[in-house]
């Protein structure tokens, strides 16, 4: 079942909470997590790339500049833009290469974004990561936020790792392979587990920001 609405999220959250006491505790403590949905397709994938590895505030500013420079975010616009346009949009050289590679892959048919929703998360991730510059995190976040895949699991996300360590009482933040193993207990609702853990991380960050008295 695709998680496309709050009702879809509630149904999956109920099932996950019934299966896992840890997830039930997080849901009870923090409430329904954000849906975290964006439109699927080329613009959605570009949005994920723009937002990776930088703060949300910085990414939002760069996204607005990107939309201002390019207008419609299409494969044709990004494939034909010169270096000056990418610099004006605030894109780094690595992200410029990635965005050009994605545009080229969509235009030549190497990457068919319309087919990804019908694939398993592993198959869809493999299709995305065949494009130069797209790594597992980008692929998994695209599946979760843009396709609404119920079992997408961004195991390399540092915030998820930190939240999992706290929620599960682990002695240290698990690395990506450990997170993949941890996530197996939450199939086929790993995307909801990720949402709950992101919400928990936000709570943890809020606590750490409170000054000592």
HELIX and SHEET records of a PDB file:
HELIX    1   1 UNK A    6  UNK A   19  1                                  14    
HELIX    2   2 UNK A   21  UNK A   30  1                                  10    
HELIX    3   3 UNK A   42  UNK A   51  1                                  10    
HELIX    4   4 UNK A   56  UNK A   70  1                                  15    
HELIX    5   5 UNK A   75  UNK A   80  1                                   6    
HELIX    6   6 UNK A   83  UNK A   88  1                                   6    
HELIX    7   7 UNK A   93  UNK A  108  1                                  16    
HELIX    8   8 UNK A  113  UNK A  118  5                                   6    
HELIX    9   9 UNK A  121  UNK A  129  1                                   9    
HELIX   10  10 UNK A  136  UNK A  145  1                                  10    
HELIX   11  11 UNK A  158  UNK A  168  1                                  11    
HELIX   12  12 UNK A  176  UNK A  183  1                                   8    
HELIX   13  13 UNK A  184  UNK A  186  5                                   3    
HELIX   14  14 UNK A  190  UNK A  208  1                                  19    
END                                                                             
